[in-house]
Amino acid sequence: MASSAAAAAAAASAPTRTEVLALFRSLLRTARRFSDYNIREYAKRRTIDAFRHNQNLSDLSSVSTAYCDGMSQLKIAQRQALVYQLYAPNIKNVMEIKTAPRNH
């Protein structure tokens, strides 16, 4: 009886495909808010890797757990992006510096 109630609760709270894609886009959008190149690319890479790792989940409880983990990661990333905007130095990374073309 308890397992059927847990399964029903998991099914009721299982995210839709639209919700999962919205979470993915939100995580990528939040990654773009980091001013530091290395942190921005790390957040982007971590998001893509996590979604690829979980793309074949079929069990509703596993999908719900992964979605909840993703939502908590989104909140952490948003908070950290705000902190980095407030306190990060205004120095660009070497990867972001655009140089003028040299004429020979």
TORPA-4810 file (N, C-alpha, C, O; in nm, 3 decimals):
<nodes>
NODE_1_0.082_-0.118_0.000_0.000_0.000_0.000_0.086_0.125_0.000_0.057_0.221_-0.072_M
NODE_2_0.193_0.125_0.081_0.280_0.243_0.090_0.355_0.265_-0.041_0.377_0.379_-0.082_A
NODE_3_0.394_0.155_-0.107_0.468_0.170_-0.232_0.380_0.227_-0.342_0.427_0.304_-0.426_S
NODE_4_0.251_0.190_-0.345_0.162_0.245_-0.447_0.135_0.393_-0.421_0.119_0.470_-0.515_S
NODE_5_0.131_0.433_-0.294_0.114_0.575_-0.261_0.238_0.654_-0.301_0.227_0.766_-0.350_A
NODE_6_0.354_0.596_-0.280_0.479_0.663_-0.319_0.488_0.673_-0.471_0.533_0.775_-0.524_A
NODE_7_0.446_0.567_-0.541_0.449_0.570_-0.687_0.351_0.673_-0.741_0.381_0.742_-0.839_A
NODE_8_0.235_0.684_-0.679_0.137_0.783_-0.722_0.188_0.925_-0.698_0.166_1.014_-0.779_A
NODE_9_0.255_0.945_-0.586_0.311_1.077_-0.555_0.422_1.113_-0.654_0.432_1.227_-0.698_A
NODE_10_0.504_1.014_-0.689_0.611_1.039_-0.786_0.555_1.070_-0.923_0.605_1.157_-0.993_A
NODE_11_0.449_0.998_-0.962_0.387_1.022_-1.092_0.323_1.160_-1.097_0.327_1.228_-1.200_A
NODE_12_0.264_1.201_-0.987_0.199_1.332_-0.983_0.301_1.444_-0.987_0.271_1.552_-1.039_A
NODE_13_0.421_1.421_-0.935_0.521_1.526_-0.930_0.626_1.513_-1.040_0.722_1.591_-1.043_S
NODE_14_0.611_1.416_-1.129_0.708_1.399_-1.236_0.701_1.519_-1.331_0.592_1.557_-1.374_A
NODE_15_0.816_1.578_-1.362_0.816_1.695_-1.450_0.784_1.658_-1.594_0.815_1.548_-1.639_P
NODE_16_0.723_1.750_-1.664_0.694_1.728_-1.805_0.819_1.758_-1.887_0.916_1.815_-1.836_T
NODE_17_0.816_1.721_-2.012_0.929_1.748_-2.101_0.952_1.899_-2.112_1.066_1.944_-2.115_R
NODE_18_0.845_1.975_-2.117_0.855_2.121_-2.125_0.923_2.178_-2.002_1.005_2.269_-2.013_T
NODE_19_0.891_2.125_-1.885_0.954_2.172_-1.761_1.103_2.138_-1.758_1.185_2.218_-1.713_E
NODE_20_1.137_2.020_-1.806_1.278_1.978_-1.809_1.356_2.067_-1.905_1.467_2.110_-1.874_V
NODE_21_1.300_2.094_-2.023_1.368_2.181_-2.119_1.379_2.324_-2.068_1.479_2.391_-2.093_L
NODE_22_1.278_2.369_-1.995_1.285_2.503_-1.936_1.396_2.510_-1.831_1.466_2.611_-1.821_A
NODE_23_1.412_2.404_-1.754_1.521_2.398_-1.656_1.656_2.401_-1.727_1.747_2.472_-1.684_L
NODE_24_1.669_2.325_-1.834_1.793_2.323_-1.912_1.828_2.463_-1.964_1.941_2.509_-1.950_F
NODE_25_1.729_2.529_-2.024_1.752_2.664_-2.076_1.784_2.762_-1.965_1.869_2.849_-1.982_R
NODE_26_1.719_2.749_-1.851_1.746_2.839_-1.738_1.888_2.820_-1.686_1.956_2.918_-1.653_S
NODE_27_1.933_2.696_-1.678_2.070_2.671_-1.633_2.172_2.729_-1.731_2.273_2.787_-1.689_L
NODE_28_2.148_2.713_-1.861_2.239_2.771_-1.960_2.236_2.923_-1.957_2.340_2.988_-1.971_L
NODE_29_2.118_2.979_-1.940_2.104_3.125_-1.931_2.177_3.178_-1.808_2.243_3.282_-1.814_R
NODE_30_2.167_3.108_-1.698_2.236_3.147_-1.576_2.387_3.135_-1.594_2.462_3.219_-1.544_T
NODE_31_2.432_3.033_-1.665_2.576_3.017_-1.690_2.631_3.137_-1.767_2.745_3.178_-1.743_A
NODE_32_2.553_3.192_-1.859_2.598_3.308_-1.936_2.614_3.433_-1.850_2.682_3.527_-1.892_R
NODE_33_2.554_3.437_-1.733_2.562_3.554_-1.646_2.695_3.566_-1.573_2.725_3.672_-1.519_R
NODE_34_2.774_3.459_-1.570_2.904_3.466_-1.503_2.999_3.549_-1.588_3.011_3.527_-1.709_F
NODE_35_3.067_3.643_-1.525_3.160_3.728_-1.600_3.291_3.658_-1.629_3.356_3.689_-1.729_S
NODE_36_3.331_3.565_-1.546_3.457_3.494_-1.565_3.440_3.383_-1.669_3.349_3.300_-1.658_D
NODE_37_3.527_3.381_-1.768_3.519_3.285_-1.877_3.522_3.141_-1.826_3.440_3.058_-1.868_Y
NODE_38_3.616_3.110_-1.737_3.632_2.972_-1.689_3.509_2.923_-1.614_3.465_2.810_-1.634_N
NODE_39_3.453_3.007_-1.529_3.334_2.968_-1.453_3.214_2.954_-1.546_3.134_2.861_-1.533_I
NODE_40_3.203_3.047_-1.641_3.092_3.042_-1.737_3.095_2.913_-1.818_2.993_2.846_-1.833_R
NODE_41_3.212_2.878_-1.869_3.225_2.756_-1.950_3.207_2.630_-1.865_3.150_2.532_-1.912_E
NODE_42_3.254_2.634_-1.741_3.236_2.519_-1.651_3.087_2.496_-1.624_3.040_2.383_-1.630_Y
NODE_43_3.014_2.603_-1.594_2.871_2.589_-1.565_2.796_2.537_-1.688_2.707_2.453_-1.676_A
NODE_44_2.833_2.586_-1.803_2.770_2.540_-1.928_2.800_2.392_-1.952_2.710_2.314_-1.981_K
NODE_45_2.927_2.355_-1.939_2.969_2.216_-1.962_2.904_2.122_-1.861_2.861_2.012_-1.897_R
NODE_46_2.899_2.164_-1.736_2.839_2.080_-1.632_2.689_2.058_-1.658_2.638_1.948_-1.638_R
NODE_47_2.621_2.163_-1.702_2.478_2.151_-1.734_2.456_2.051_-1.847_2.373_1.961_-1.836_T
NODE_48_2.530_2.067_-1.955_2.514_1.978_-2.070_2.548_1.834_-2.033_2.476_1.742_-2.071_I
NODE_49_2.656_1.815_-1.960_2.696_1.680_-1.919_2.591_1.614_-1.830_2.561_1.496_-1.846_D
NODE_50_2.536_1.690_-1.735_2.436_1.634_-1.644_2.310_1.593_-1.719_2.252_1.488_-1.691_A
NODE_51_2.267_1.676_-1.814_2.147_1.642_-1.889_2.171_1.523_-1.982_2.082_1.440_-1.999_F
NODE_52_2.289_1.514_-2.040_2.320_1.397_-2.123_2.324_1.270_-2.039_2.278_1.165_-2.082_R
NODE_53_2.379_1.281_-1.919_2.388_1.166_-1.829_2.249_1.116_-1.790_2.228_0.995_-1.776_H
NODE_54_2.155_1.208_-1.772_2.021_1.171_-1.725_1.917_1.160_-1.835_1.799_1.140_-1.805_N
NODE_55_1.956_1.172_-1.961_1.856_1.175_-2.068_1.782_1.043_-2.087_1.671_1.043_-2.141_Q
NODE_56_1.838_0.933_-2.044_1.774_0.803_-2.063_1.700_0.752_-1.940_1.662_0.635_-1.935_N
NODE_57_1.680_0.838_-1.842_1.605_0.796_-1.723_1.460_0.769_-1.762_1.399_0.849_-1.834_L
NODE_58_1.407_0.658_-1.716_1.268_0.626_-1.748_1.182_0.611_-1.622_1.061_0.629_-1.627_S
NODE_59_1.245_0.577_-1.511_1.174_0.563_-1.385_1.129_0.701_-1.337_1.210_0.793_-1.328_D
NODE_60_1.000_0.716_-1.307_0.946_0.847_-1.270_1.010_0.904_-1.145_1.031_1.025_-1.135_L
NODE_61_1.042_0.818_-1.049_1.105_0.869_-0.928_1.247_0.918_-0.957_1.292_1.017_-0.899_S
NODE_62_1.318_0.850_-1.046_1.453_0.894_-1.085_1.447_1.026_-1.160_1.530_1.114_-1.139_S
NODE_63_1.348_1.040_-1.248_1.331_1.165_-1.323_1.299_1.279_-1.227_1.354_1.388_-1.239_V
NODE_64_1.210_1.254_-1.133_1.174_1.356_-1.034_1.293_1.396_-0.949_1.314_1.514_-0.921_S
NODE_65_1.371_1.297_-0.907_1.490_1.325_-0.827_1.591_1.408_-0.905_1.646_1.505_-0.853_T
NODE_66_1.614_1.370_-1.031_1.709_1.445_-1.115_1.659_1.587_-1.138_1.738_1.682_-1.138_A
NODE_67_1.529_1.603_-1.158_1.471_1.736_-1.179_1.486_1.822_-1.053_1.521_1.940_-1.062_Y
NODE_68_1.461_1.764_-0.937_1.477_1.838_-0.811_1.623_1.878_-0.789_1.652_1.988_-0.743_C
NODE_69_1.715_1.787_-0.822_1.857_1.820_-0.813_1.891_1.935_-0.908_1.966_2.026_-0.871_D
NODE_70_1.836_1.931_-1.027_1.860_2.038_-1.124_1.806_2.172_-1.076_1.869_2.276_-1.095_G
NODE_71_1.689_2.169_-1.014_1.631_2.294_-0.960_1.718_2.350_-0.848_1.737_2.472_-0.839_M
NODE_72_1.771_2.263_-0.763_1.858_2.312_-0.656_1.989_2.366_-0.714_2.042_2.465_-0.665_S
NODE_73_2.041_2.302_-0.819_2.161_2.353_-0.886_2.135_2.488_-0.951_2.223_2.575_-0.953_Q
NODE_74_2.015_2.506_-1.005_1.979_2.635_-1.065_1.978_2.745_-0.961_2.030_2.854_-0.986_L
NODE_75_1.921_2.718_-0.845_1.918_2.819_-0.738_2.059_2.855_-0.693_2.090_2.972_-0.670_K
NODE_76_2.145_2.753_-0.681_2.284_2.777_-0.641_2.355_2.860_-0.747_2.425_2.956_-0.714_I
NODE_77_2.338_2.824_-0.873_2.404_2.896_-0.982_2.357_3.041_-0.990_2.438_3.131_-1.012_A
NODE_78_2.227_3.064_-0.971_2.176_3.201_-0.974_2.234_3.283_-0.860_2.271_3.399_-0.879_Q
NODE_79_2.242_3.223_-0.744_2.299_3.293_-0.628_2.447_3.324_-0.652_2.492_3.435_-0.624_R
NODE_80_2.521_3.226_-0.702_2.663_3.247_-0.727_2.688_3.348_-0.839_2.783_3.426_-0.831_Q
NODE_81_2.603_3.348_-0.941_2.618_3.447_-1.049_2.600_3.588_-0.994_2.672_3.679_-1.033_A
NODE_82_2.506_3.605_-0.904_2.485_3.736_-0.842_2.606_3.776_-0.759_2.651_3.891_-0.765_L
NODE_83_2.659_3.684_-0.681_2.777_3.713_-0.598_2.896_3.750_-0.688_2.968_3.846_-0.658_V
NODE_84_2.916_3.676_-0.796_3.027_3.706_-0.887_3.008_3.842_-0.954_3.106_3.912_-0.979_Y
NODE_85_2.884_3.879_-0.986_2.860_4.011_-1.045_2.895_4.122_-0.947_2.943_4.227_-0.988_Q
NODE_86_2.870_4.099_-0.821_2.896_4.201_-0.720_3.043_4.215_-0.686_3.092_4.326_-0.664_L
NODE_87_3.115_4.104_-0.680_3.250_4.105_-0.625_3.361_4.064_-0.721_3.478_4.064_-0.682_Y
NODE_88_3.331_4.028_-0.842_3.434_3.982_-0.935_3.517_4.100_-0.985_3.464_4.209_-1.004_A
NODE_89_3.647_4.079_-1.006_3.729_4.186_-1.062_3.692_4.211_-1.208_3.638_4.123_-1.275_P
NODE_90_3.719_4.330_-1.255_3.684_4.367_-1.392_3.797_4.336_-1.490_3.817_4.409_-1.587_N
NODE_91_3.869_4.229_-1.465_3.979_4.189_-1.551_3.930_4.077_-1.642_3.870_3.979_-1.596_I
NODE_92_3.956_4.092_-1.771_3.914_3.989_-1.865_4.015_3.875_-1.868_4.134_3.894_-1.844_K
NODE_93_3.965_3.758_-1.896_4.047_3.640_-1.913_4.117_3.648_-2.048_4.068_3.715_-2.139_N
NODE_94_4.229_3.583_-2.063_4.304_3.583_-2.189_4.216_3.534_-2.304_4.230_3.582_-2.417_V
NODE_95_4.126_3.440_-2.276_4.039_3.385_-2.380_3.938_3.488_-2.431_3.883_3.472_-2.540_M
NODE_96_3.913_3.593_-2.355_3.812_3.691_-2.392_3.871_3.818_-2.455_3.796_3.899_-2.510_E
NODE_97_4.001_3.835_-2.449_4.064_3.955_-2.503_4.073_3.942_-2.655_4.129_3.846_-2.708_I
NODE_98_4.016_4.040_-2.722_4.020_4.041_-2.868_4.133_4.132_-2.911_4.143_4.247_-2.868_K
NODE_99_4.218_4.080_-2.994_4.331_4.159_-3.042_4.304_4.206_-3.184_4.233_4.140_-3.261_T
NODE_100_4.362_4.320_-3.218_4.349_4.372_-3.353_4.434_4.287_-3.447_4.542_4.241_-3.408_A
NODE_101_4.387_4.265_-3.569_4.468_4.187_-3.663_4.598_4.260_-3.695_4.600_4.383_-3.710_P
NODE_102_4.704_4.185_-3.704_4.835_4.244_-3.730_4.864_4.243_-3.879_4.846_4.142_-3.946_R
NODE_103_4.907_4.357_-3.930_4.944_4.369_-4.071_5.093_4.343_-4.086_5.174_4.401_-4.014_N
NODE_104_5.127_4.257_-4.177_5.269_4.225_-4.198_5.318_4.295_-4.320_5.436_4.281_-4.355_H
</nodes>
